[in-house]
Amino acid sequence: MQTRLAAVVLLLLPIAASGVTPRPAPTGTEAEIYAIHRQFGEVWNRHDAAALAALWTKTGDYTEPDGRTYVGREALEKQFAIEHASVFKDSRLHLVVERVRMLGRGTAIADGSYELFGARDPTGSEIGLRSGYFTTVLRRYDGVWKVDAARLMLPQVLIWREK
């Protein structure tokens, strides 16, 4: 018993020393929001454009980091198909939901970060790790959460910020 207790203390010591309080696992609605993001990552990594678009509402939209916006499932599926047949063909996506805020019953906003590995430029050269941030607005329809809007951002140094 003492050995097991000592092992647990040793495992938790780095967390306690860092001053970081472990976040409890999400439950209820928040867990559902985390799950749809996990599903998005899994579908992305299978490169299934139709399944990606199916995660959106019929009139939902998606804005890429360069500001291009696609509206509606049909437009999303078409764009996802183009990208996953070319530049994202061998890519792997990892999403981390960092916070969820309910905006009302059946509407939520999620913020987080992403890392994209294995993407290629139009000549086929790997572009290296891309990391950025996302915001999604989700709505519940018939008991199922769907993405209503998604925004991707790439970090950029703002020249007026202090270093």
Helices and strands as residue ranges (DSSP letters): H 2-18, H 28-46, H 49-53, E 56-63, E 69-71, H 73-84, E 92-104, E 107-117, E 130-141, E 144-153
